[in-house]
Amino acid sequence: LPSKQAPFMWPAWREGHAQWQIVDMQSYIDEGFNLNSLIYSAIMYKVRSIGIPKLRAYKGDPDEPELLPPNHPLSKLVSRPNPSQSWREFQGVQDVYLNLTGNAYTFLERPKRGGLPTAIYPLRPDRVYIIPGNRAIKGFVYVPEGRNVSDSIPFLPEDISHVKLPNPGDPLEGMGYGLSPVSPMAHSMNFDEMSFETQDERNESRILGPFGVPPQLISSRLGLKHSTYANWE
């Protein structure tokens, strides 16, 4: 069968150029995650939940998988993705990135092209820029602190895993930046209205809704008011 090609056709002025970020991640960190107890609690509830099941490596038929031994390279990789992080630490920071910015990027360090990664590293989303080609993503660049895009580190698309939340306005038709859950609440309320002093039940529901975390799970004022110990479990 002939290989399938995406039907996309992007304008020539996009090709080969870093696409501008669509959110200000530092503002979301400083004014949202760091200062708003509901945003912090909702995201961290998801972080703790995703870390409960233990990740294991398998081979064979997906319906009848065979557990790989602990000394297998893939088992070692999922146990410790890189020298600085356990899998739970790695997954936790990636889940925070995803829920703050709508994007989570992972660099796959390979000894040879196409080989099994020997380490995987989380990348700060605001330092990763997408480089589109004519019909597909041409690659990514990572801009370390203190540098600009012209002095960045390039990556091939197969060496970057880009997990994103849906963005219906993406000009790259699902291959560009994801949309942050903080974006809709930041457009309907400013950060002053999200502050602890002015939170009421309406604000709580507006903040927690985009994260998909019921208020009962984080013991917010709204959740405590509308729940009982009978339905707590």
MARTOR-241731 format. One line per 4 residues: number of its first residue (from 1); for each residue x, y, z of N, C-alpha, C. Coordinates in Angstrom, 3 decimals, always signed. Layout:
NUM	X/Y/Z/X/Y/Z/X/Y/Z; ...
//
This chain:
1	+0.830/-1.187/+0.000/+0.000/+0.000/+0.000/+0.875/+1.250/+0.000; +0.506/+2.258/-0.751/+1.289/+3.500/-0.731/+1.177/+4.178/+0.619; +2.249/+4.868/+1.004/+2.242/+5.560/+2.293/+1.260/+6.723/+2.248; +0.616/+6.935/+3.380/-0.349/+8.023/+3.453/+0.362/+9.318/+3.800
5	-0.087/+10.405/+3.222/+0.476/+11.720/+3.495/-0.623/+12.618/+4.037; -0.286/+13.370/+5.083/-1.268/+14.268/+5.668/-1.725/+15.282/+4.616; -3.014/+15.635/+4.621/-3.538/+16.550/+3.601/-3.270/+18.009/+3.914; -2.473/+18.288/+4.960/-2.255/+19.667/+5.372/-1.453/+20.436/+4.320
9	-1.723/+21.721/+4.269/-0.940/+22.609/+3.416/-0.825/+23.937/+4.148; +0.312/+24.156/+4.813/+0.500/+25.358/+5.613/+1.217/+26.426/+4.788; +0.970/+27.688/+5.094/+1.598/+28.768/+4.302/+3.116/+28.727/+4.399; +3.755/+29.149/+3.336/+5.218/+29.077/+3.247/+5.891/+29.913/+4.332
13	+5.235/+30.989/+4.785/+5.884/+31.852/+5.780/+5.994/+31.178/+7.141; +5.257/+30.078/+7.355/+5.415/+29.336/+8.612/+6.578/+28.345/+8.553; +6.879/+27.861/+7.374/+7.831/+26.766/+7.233/+9.225/+27.151/+7.737; +9.751/+26.335/+8.633/+11.111/+26.532/+9.128/+11.260/+27.603/+10.185
17	+10.148/+28.196/+10.637/+10.213/+29.267/+11.624/+9.577/+28.824/+12.944; +10.234/+29.170/+14.049/+9.710/+28.843/+15.367/+8.376/+29.541/+15.577; +7.373/+28.773/+16.003/+6.051/+29.334/+16.243/+5.998/+29.951/+17.641; +5.412/+31.137/+17.742/+5.355/+31.824/+19.028/+4.476/+31.068/+20.003
21	+4.850/+31.106/+21.279/+4.053/+30.471/+22.323/+2.698/+31.159/+22.436; +1.678/+30.408/+22.847/+0.337/+30.990/+22.944/-0.057/+31.292/+24.387; +0.781/+30.919/+25.367/+0.502/+31.257/+26.767/+1.768/+31.811/+27.409; +1.583/+32.582/+28.461/+2.692/+33.083/+29.255/+2.845/+32.160/+30.468
25	+3.671/+31.136/+30.320/+3.784/+30.122/+31.367/+4.232/+30.719/+32.689; +5.157/+31.668/+32.669/+5.660/+32.224/+33.917/+4.562/+32.932/+34.699; +3.644/+33.603/+33.999/+2.516/+34.241/+34.684/+1.600/+33.198/+35.303; +1.377/+32.097/+34.589/+0.540/+31.029/+35.120/+1.176/+30.408/+36.364
29	+2.503/+30.328/+36.370/+3.208/+29.798/+37.546/+3.128/+30.793/+38.697; +3.530/+32.040/+38.423/+3.643/+33.050/+39.485/+2.285/+33.403/+40.088; +1.291/+33.642/+39.228/+0.010/+34.148/+39.712/-1.052/+33.066/+39.882; -0.834/+31.915/+39.279/-1.803/+30.838/+39.392/-1.326/+29.727/+40.310
33	-0.379/+28.937/+39.870/+0.083/+27.770/+40.626/+0.675/+28.156/+41.975; +1.463/+29.231/+42.006/+2.132/+29.616/+43.254/+1.212/+30.345/+44.238; +0.198/+31.054/+43.745/-0.600/+31.919/+44.623/-2.041/+31.479/+44.792; -2.560/+30.668/+43.889/-3.959/+30.282/+43.969/-4.064/+28.866/+44.517
37	-4.673/+28.733/+45.707/-4.720/+27.430/+46.367/-5.556/+26.418/+45.599; -6.606/+26.866/+44.898/-7.447/+25.938/+44.146/-6.712/+25.392/+42.922; -6.022/+26.269/+42.185/-5.258/+25.808/+41.023/-4.180/+24.833/+41.471; -3.462/+25.195/+42.516/-2.411/+24.305/+43.024/-3.002/+22.966/+43.470
41	-4.101/+23.005/+44.241/-4.683/+21.782/+44.776/-5.225/+20.878/+43.675; -5.876/+21.469/+42.680/-6.441/+20.669/+41.591/-5.342/+19.980/+40.793; -4.298/+20.719/+40.461/-3.204/+20.121/+39.688/-2.483/+19.062/+40.498; -2.204/+19.346/+41.763/-1.475/+18.387/+42.578/-2.316/+17.160/+42.897
45	-3.647/+17.300/+42.943/-4.500/+16.117/+43.102/-4.305/+15.182/+41.910; -4.251/+15.749/+40.713/-4.041/+14.937/+39.514/-2.643/+14.328/+39.504; -1.654/+15.078/+39.986/-0.284/+14.563/+40.053/-0.210/+13.364/+40.995; -0.814/+13.498/+42.155/-0.784/+12.379/+43.112/-1.548/+11.172/+42.583
49	-2.652/+11.419/+41.887/-3.457/+10.311/+41.367/-2.734/+9.546/+40.270; -2.071/+10.281/+39.375/-1.403/+9.612/+38.257/-0.187/+8.826/+38.731; +0.322/+9.162/+39.931/+1.488/+8.455/+40.456/+1.146/+7.219/+41.251; -0.146/+6.928/+41.446/-0.538/+5.763/+42.244/-0.208/+4.445/+41.539
53	-0.643/+4.222/+40.281/-0.290/+2.954/+39.623/+1.190/+2.923/+39.266; +1.811/+1.775/+39.453/+3.231/+1.633/+39.150/+3.411/+1.287/+37.687; +4.248/+2.035/+37.003/+4.503/+1.785/+35.585/+5.442/+0.592/+35.429; +5.075/-0.341/+34.565/+5.888/-1.524/+34.305/+6.090/-1.677/+32.805
57	+7.114/-2.409/+32.429/+7.439/-2.634/+31.021/+7.044/-4.053/+30.622; +6.400/-4.166/+29.470/+5.936/-5.457/+28.971/+6.371/-5.637/+27.512; +6.269/-6.873/+27.042/+6.483/-7.175/+25.630/+5.423/-8.178/+25.186; +5.352/-8.387/+23.871/+4.431/-9.374/+23.348/+3.076/-8.823/+22.991
61	+2.089/-9.704/+22.952/+0.721/-9.373/+22.575/+0.100/-8.449/+23.613; -0.491/-7.333/+23.198/-1.127/-6.430/+24.170/-2.223/-7.104/+24.993; -2.889/-8.109/+24.403/-3.949/-8.811/+25.135/-3.385/-9.817/+26.137; -2.180/-10.315/+25.893/-1.519/-11.256/+26.805/-0.055/-10.837/+26.971
65	+0.171/-9.682/+27.597/+1.540/-9.150/+27.691/+2.406/-9.973/+28.641; +3.708/-9.938/+28.360/+4.690/-10.625/+29.201/+5.534/-9.570/+29.925; +5.530/-9.636/+31.251/+6.265/-8.664/+32.053/+7.769/-8.822/+31.831; +8.431/-7.718/+31.514/+9.879/-7.762/+31.306/+10.606/-7.816/+32.646
69	+11.759/-8.462/+32.707/+12.508/-8.542/+33.968/+13.058/-7.176/+34.369; +13.358/-6.988/+35.660/+13.835/-5.677/+36.141/+15.123/-5.196/+35.480; +15.958/-6.140/+34.985/+17.223/-5.736/+34.389/+17.126/-5.428/+32.895; +15.915/-5.527/+32.323/+15.736/-5.190/+30.915/+15.889/-3.673/+30.743
73	+16.509/-3.220/+29.645/+16.711/-1.763/+29.452/+15.433/-0.948/+29.550; +14.324/-1.479/+29.028/+13.075/-0.723/+29.096/+12.549/-0.662/+30.526; +12.712/-1.744/+31.282/+12.306/-1.733/+32.688/+13.122/-0.718/+33.471; +14.414/-0.655/+33.191/+15.272/+0.323/+33.868/+14.874/+1.741/+33.501
77	+14.476/+1.939/+32.240/+14.114/+3.285/+31.785/+12.851/+3.780/+32.481; +11.838/+2.917/+32.606/+10.598/+3.364/+33.245/+10.757/+3.462/+34.758; +11.748/+2.752/+35.317/+11.994/+2.861/+36.750/+12.733/+4.156/+37.079; +13.715/+4.497/+36.269/+14.472/+5.748/+36.446/+14.713/+6.336/+35.063
81	+13.865/+7.284/+34.643/+13.969/+7.847/+33.299/+15.290/+8.548/+33.018; +15.871/+9.161/+34.046/+17.137/+9.862/+33.887/+17.843/+9.852/+35.243; +19.120/+10.219/+35.282/+19.866/+10.118/+36.548/+19.294/+10.957/+37.688; +18.483/+11.964/+37.386/+18.013/+12.882/+38.422/+16.604/+12.599/+38.923
85	+15.850/+11.722/+38.240/+14.434/+11.558/+38.571/+14.003/+10.097/+38.583; +13.115/+9.777/+39.532/+12.368/+8.526/+39.468/+11.218/+8.732/+38.486; +10.527/+7.613/+38.147/+9.401/+7.783/+37.224/+8.314/+8.665/+37.825; +8.042/+8.527/+39.113/+6.988/+9.331/+39.741/+7.346/+10.814/+39.705
89	+8.608/+11.146/+39.925/+9.029/+12.556/+39.859/+8.914/+13.077/+38.435; +9.350/+12.264/+37.473/+9.273/+12.651/+36.068/+7.822/+12.878/+35.648; +6.958/+11.903/+35.955/+5.562/+12.007/+35.561/+4.867/+13.165/+36.264; +5.261/+13.423/+37.523/+4.649/+14.510/+38.276/+4.909/+15.865/+37.642
93	+6.160/+16.131/+37.292/+6.477/+17.437/+36.707/+5.852/+17.566/+35.322; +5.770/+16.455/+34.580/+5.137/+16.519/+33.264/+3.636/+16.785/+33.377; +3.013/+16.234/+34.414/+1.581/+16.472/+34.606/+1.317/+17.923/+35.002; +2.216/+18.505/+35.783/+2.096/+19.931/+36.121/+2.246/+20.777/+34.859
97	+3.256/+20.478/+34.051/+3.447/+21.216/+32.799/+2.202/+21.120/+31.916; +1.649/+19.905/+31.785/+0.502/+19.699/+30.910/-0.705/+20.504/+31.373; -0.946/+20.520/+32.692/-2.131/+21.198/+33.211/-1.958/+22.704/+33.312; -0.733/+23.187/+33.346/-0.505/+24.632/+33.360/-0.475/+25.217/+31.956
101	+0.154/+24.514/+31.022/+0.367/+25.082/+29.689/-0.370/+24.359/+28.576; -0.880/+23.165/+28.852/-1.496/+22.367/+27.794/-0.498/+21.575/+26.998; +0.793/+21.608/+27.395/+1.855/+20.925/+26.656/+2.838/+20.263/+27.613; +3.332/+19.087/+27.219/+4.398/+18.413/+27.959/+5.350/+17.797/+26.936
105	+6.612/+18.194/+26.992/+7.615/+17.723/+26.042/+8.630/+16.825/+26.745; +9.005/+15.749/+26.066/+10.020/+14.833/+26.578/+11.103/+14.650/+25.527; +12.349/+14.836/+25.930/+13.476/+14.562/+25.044/+13.916/+13.122/+25.241; +13.996/+12.365/+24.144/+14.405/+10.971/+24.188/+15.867/+10.879/+23.752
109	+16.730/+10.595/+24.703/+18.161/+10.484/+24.414/+18.465/+9.076/+23.902; +18.948/+8.989/+22.667/+19.193/+7.690/+22.041/+20.681/+7.528/+21.710; +21.243/+6.324/+21.897/+22.636/+6.107/+21.498/+22.808/+6.126/+19.989; +21.744/+5.768/+19.277/+21.765/+5.827/+17.814/+20.364/+6.131/+17.318
113	+20.279/+6.683/+16.127/+18.988/+7.098/+15.592/+18.050/+5.904/+15.451; +16.865/+6.036/+16.006/+15.879/+4.976/+15.938/+16.008/+3.929/+17.020; +17.036/+4.028/+17.855/+17.249/+3.038/+18.898/+16.408/+3.314/+20.136; +16.421/+2.346/+21.063/+15.708/+2.518/+22.321/+16.361/+3.633/+23.133
117	+15.589/+4.573/+23.663/+16.182/+5.645/+24.480/+16.883/+5.072/+25.708; +17.995/+5.682/+26.069/+18.688/+5.310/+27.302/+18.318/+6.241/+28.442; +17.709/+7.377/+28.121/+17.234/+8.318/+29.135/+16.185/+9.214/+28.498; +15.261/+9.697/+29.315/+14.256/+10.651/+28.844/+14.197/+11.806/+29.834
121	+14.080/+13.018/+29.310/+14.141/+14.220/+30.123/+12.936/+15.114/+29.860; +12.302/+15.658/+30.918/+11.226/+16.638/+30.710/+11.822/+17.992/+30.337; +11.170/+18.679/+29.421/+11.612/+20.003/+28.991/+10.561/+21.040/+29.367; +11.009/+22.182/+29.898/+10.056/+23.250/+30.218/+9.327/+23.672/+28.954
125	+7.987/+23.640/+28.953/+7.240/+23.932/+27.728/+7.506/+25.310/+27.141; +7.749/+26.311/+27.993/+7.965/+27.648/+27.442/+9.342/+27.799/+26.809; +10.186/+26.784/+26.921/+11.504/+26.828/+26.282/+11.566/+25.973/+25.017; +10.452/+25.336/+24.672/+10.392/+24.497/+23.473/+9.524/+25.181/+22.428
129	+10.045/+25.287/+21.224/+9.319/+25.926/+20.124/+9.156/+24.925/+18.975; +7.959/+24.944/+18.385/+7.641/+24.042/+17.281/+8.095/+24.660/+15.964; +8.736/+23.842/+15.133/+9.184/+24.280/+13.810/+8.396/+23.499/+12.759; +7.416/+24.111/+12.112/+6.640/+23.383/+11.096/+7.375/+23.314/+9.770
133	+7.105/+22.253/+9.037/+7.540/+22.157/+7.654/+6.388/+22.554/+6.753; +6.370/+21.989/+5.548/+5.303/+22.316/+4.616/+4.008/+21.585/+4.962; +4.134/+20.296/+5.353/+2.963/+19.483/+5.642/+3.035/+18.770/+6.993; +4.156/+18.853/+7.669/+4.330/+18.146/+8.941/+5.285/+18.947/+9.817
137	+5.446/+18.481/+11.047/+6.375/+19.145/+11.943/+7.808/+18.803/+11.534; +8.584/+19.841/+11.287/+9.964/+19.665/+10.838/+10.892/+19.348/+11.996; +10.578/+19.863/+13.177/+11.398/+19.619/+14.348/+11.017/+20.559/+15.474; +11.881/+20.595/+16.476/+11.681/+21.453/+17.646/+13.008/+22.121/+17.981
141	+12.933/+23.256/+18.655/+14.150/+23.858/+19.195/+13.928/+24.122/+20.679; +14.979/+23.926/+21.451/+14.961/+24.189/+22.889/+15.823/+25.417/+23.143; +15.242/+26.400/+23.816/+15.945/+27.662/+24.066/+16.331/+27.718/+25.538; +17.589/+27.453/+25.878/+17.992/+27.511/+27.292/+17.837/+28.917/+27.859
145	+17.772/+29.004/+29.175/+17.633/+30.302/+29.840/+18.782/+31.223/+29.445; +18.451/+32.460/+29.121/+19.459/+33.444/+28.754/+19.788/+33.489/+27.282; +19.212/+32.569/+26.493/+19.456/+32.571/+25.051/+18.198/+32.997/+24.309; +18.340/+33.181/+22.995/+17.179/+33.469/+22.162/+17.012/+32.358/+21.132
149	+15.945/+32.447/+20.357/+15.621/+31.366/+19.428/+16.727/+31.137/+18.408; +17.424/+32.181/+18.022/+18.507/+32.035/+17.034/+19.712/+31.308/+17.612; +19.754/+31.156/+18.926/+20.874/+30.471/+19.593/+20.337/+29.275/+20.387; +19.492/+28.479/+19.729/+18.788/+27.396/+20.411/+19.363/+26.038/+20.012
153	+18.845/+24.991/+20.648/+19.285/+23.618/+20.388/+18.211/+22.914/+19.574; +18.534/+22.422/+18.355/+17.519/+21.779/+17.519/+17.345/+20.300/+17.863; +16.123/+19.808/+17.658/+15.823/+18.387/+17.859/+15.004/+17.877/+16.681; +15.270/+16.635/+16.287/+14.442/+15.987/+15.285/+13.090/+15.642/+15.899
157	+12.032/+15.601/+15.101/+10.706/+15.321/+15.664/+10.621/+13.969/+16.347; +11.383/+12.956/+15.871/+11.308/+11.635/+16.490/+12.006/+11.566/+17.844; +12.752/+12.604/+18.204/+13.437/+12.618/+19.498/+12.703/+13.452/+20.543; +11.547/+13.962/+20.188/+10.720/+14.726/+21.118/+9.324/+14.117/+21.166
161	+8.864/+13.791/+22.360/+7.469/+13.388/+22.557/+6.696/+14.619/+23.010; +5.671/+14.976/+22.248/+4.869/+16.156/+22.557/+3.453/+15.713/+22.911; +3.123/+15.744/+24.191/+1.774/+15.455/+24.660/+1.071/+16.786/+24.862; -0.139/+16.903/+24.341/-0.831/+18.201/+24.389/-2.306/+18.001/+24.649
165	-2.937/+19.056/+25.170/-4.380/+19.075/+25.313/-4.995/+19.694/+24.055; -6.223/+19.317/+23.710/-6.827/+19.789/+22.461/-6.883/+21.310/+22.365; -6.569/+21.802/+21.177/-6.623/+23.233/+20.890/-7.332/+23.415/+19.552; -8.647/+23.670/+19.563/-9.389/+23.767/+18.302/-8.955/+24.923/+17.425
169	-8.246/+25.891/+17.986/-7.785/+27.027/+17.193/-6.373/+26.875/+16.689; -5.808/+25.688/+16.791/-4.422/+25.457/+16.385/-4.260/+25.657/+14.879; -3.425/+26.616/+14.432/-3.231/+26.822/+13.000/-2.516/+25.658/+12.327; -1.849/+24.802/+13.136/-1.169/+23.625/+12.587/-2.058/+22.383/+12.683
173	-3.343/+22.591/+12.895/-4.357/+21.540/+12.781/-4.087/+20.326/+13.671; -3.816/+20.615/+14.951/-3.613/+19.548/+15.917/-2.170/+19.136/+16.113; -1.252/+19.702/+15.349/+0.165/+19.353/+15.458/+0.976/+20.459/+16.128; +0.287/+21.535/+16.527/+0.966/+22.661/+17.164/+0.825/+22.623/+18.670
177	+0.703/+23.804/+19.275/+0.628/+23.908/+20.729/-0.755/+23.521/+21.249; -0.771/+22.862/+22.429/-2.015/+22.556/+23.095/-2.537/+23.765/+23.857; -3.807/+23.698/+24.254/-4.440/+24.803/+24.979/-4.433/+24.522/+26.474; -3.979/+25.477/+27.249/-3.912/+25.336/+28.698/-5.296/+25.381/+29.325
181	-5.579/+24.527/+30.343/-6.844/+24.644/+31.082/-6.968/+25.977/+31.815; -5.841/+26.647/+32.066/-5.887/+27.937/+32.749/-6.388/+29.029/+31.802; -6.231/+28.833/+30.497/-6.594/+29.870/+29.526/-8.055/+30.300/+29.621; -9.037/+29.377/+29.638/-10.431/+29.839/+29.700/-10.767/+30.563/+30.991
185	-10.183/+30.137/+32.110/-10.489/+30.841/+33.362/-9.781/+32.197/+33.397; -8.610/+32.285/+32.774/-7.891/+33.558/+32.740/-8.590/+34.570/+31.832; -9.370/+34.079/+30.862/-10.110/+34.991/+29.995/-11.433/+35.423/+30.613; -12.038/+34.573/+31.466/-13.309/+34.947/+32.089/-13.112/+35.640/+33.432
189	-11.899/+35.511/+34.023/-11.568/+36.163/+35.306/-10.124/+36.616/+35.215; -9.788/+37.695/+35.861/-8.376/+38.034/+35.952/-7.783/+37.364/+37.190; -6.470/+37.437/+37.336/-5.826/+36.742/+38.446/-6.199/+37.351/+39.796; -6.539/+38.649/+39.803/-6.997/+39.246/+41.062/-8.292/+38.594/+41.535
193	-9.190/+38.270/+40.584/-10.437/+37.616/+40.947/-10.228/+36.162/+41.374; -9.059/+35.612/+41.014/-8.748/+34.243/+41.418/-8.043/+34.189/+42.764; -7.750/+35.343/+43.341/-7.005/+35.356/+44.593/-7.832/+34.750/+45.716; -7.141/+34.274/+46.729/-7.792/+33.580/+47.845/-8.820/+34.462/+48.532
197	-8.547/+35.750/+48.633/-9.420/+36.646/+49.386/-10.782/+36.826/+48.715; -10.854/+36.686/+47.390/-12.103/+36.972/+46.680/-12.793/+35.720/+46.153; -12.310/+34.554/+46.544/-12.919/+33.335/+46.027/-14.297/+33.114/+46.641; -15.307/+32.913/+45.801/-16.617/+32.495/+46.261/-16.966/+31.215/+45.512
201	-18.192/+30.725/+45.692/-18.557/+29.447/+45.082/-18.519/+29.517/+43.557; -18.923/+30.657/+42.994/-18.895/+30.784/+41.532/-17.471/+30.732/+41.006; -16.560/+31.439/+41.681/-15.170/+31.424/+41.251/-14.554/+30.042/+41.408; -14.897/+29.351/+42.508/-14.353/+28.007/+42.713/-14.753/+27.088/+41.565
205	-16.012/+27.129/+41.162/-16.472/+26.253/+40.084/-15.824/+26.633/+38.756; -15.607/+27.934/+38.520/-14.950/+28.375/+37.286/-13.498/+27.926/+37.229; -12.852/+27.876/+38.385/-11.445/+27.479/+38.425/-11.302/+25.971/+38.312; -12.119/+25.227/+39.047/-11.968/+23.772/+39.081/-12.540/+23.096/+37.839
209	-13.538/+23.715/+37.206/-14.176/+23.105/+36.043/-13.210/+22.732/+34.936; -12.345/+23.651/+34.464/-11.427/+23.307/+33.382/-10.446/+22.185/+33.719; -10.160/+21.978/+35.006/-9.250/+20.903/+35.393/-9.959/+19.557/+35.523; -11.290/+19.566/+35.554/-12.027/+18.328/+35.691/-11.887/+17.680/+37.052
213	-11.638/+18.487/+38.090/-11.480/+17.975/+39.451/-12.679/+18.434/+40.282; -13.546/+17.509/+40.722/-14.691/+17.903/+41.560/-14.226/+18.562/+42.852; -14.935/+19.596/+43.316/-14.492/+20.318/+44.515/-14.437/+19.444/+45.764; -15.233/+18.366/+45.799/-15.206/+17.491/+46.968/-13.847/+16.825/+47.160
217	-13.143/+16.596/+46.056/-11.881/+15.850/+46.133/-10.761/+16.653/+46.771; -10.863/+17.974/+46.738/-9.802/+18.781/+47.338/-10.295/+19.561/+48.547; -11.489/+19.208/+49.011/-12.063/+19.809/+50.229/-12.167/+21.322/+50.144; -12.593/+21.821/+48.997/-12.808/+23.262/+48.869/-14.095/+23.644/+49.591
221	-14.313/+24.943/+49.756/-15.519/+25.414/+50.439/-16.774/+24.924/+49.727; -16.760/+25.009/+48.391/-17.912/+24.546/+47.611/-18.115/+23.054/+47.778; -17.017/+22.292/+47.771/-17.120/+20.847/+47.897/-17.624/+20.417/+49.256; -17.152/+21.067/+50.323/-17.599/+20.717/+51.670/-19.071/+21.052/+51.888
225	-19.521/+22.114/+51.246/-20.906/+22.543/+51.429/-21.885/+21.582/+50.777; -21.488/+20.995/+49.646/-22.421/+20.183/+48.872/-22.111/+18.693/+48.924; -21.373/+18.237/+49.920/-21.098/+16.814/+50.058/-21.374/+16.390/+51.487; -21.579/+15.091/+51.653/-21.762/+14.540/+52.992/-20.831/+13.351/+53.155
229	-20.621/+12.932/+54.373/-19.766/+11.776/+54.609/-20.373/+10.510/+53.998; -21.679/+10.497/+53.764/-22.319/+9.324/+53.188/-21.846/+9.072/+51.757; -21.557/+10.163/+51.014/-21.122/+9.960/+49.621/-19.637/+10.264/+49.437; -18.895/+10.363/+50.516/-17.480/+10.760/+50.434/-16.649/+9.765/+49.637
233	-16.919/+8.461/+49.873/-16.118/+7.446/+49.172/-16.325/+7.506/+47.671
//
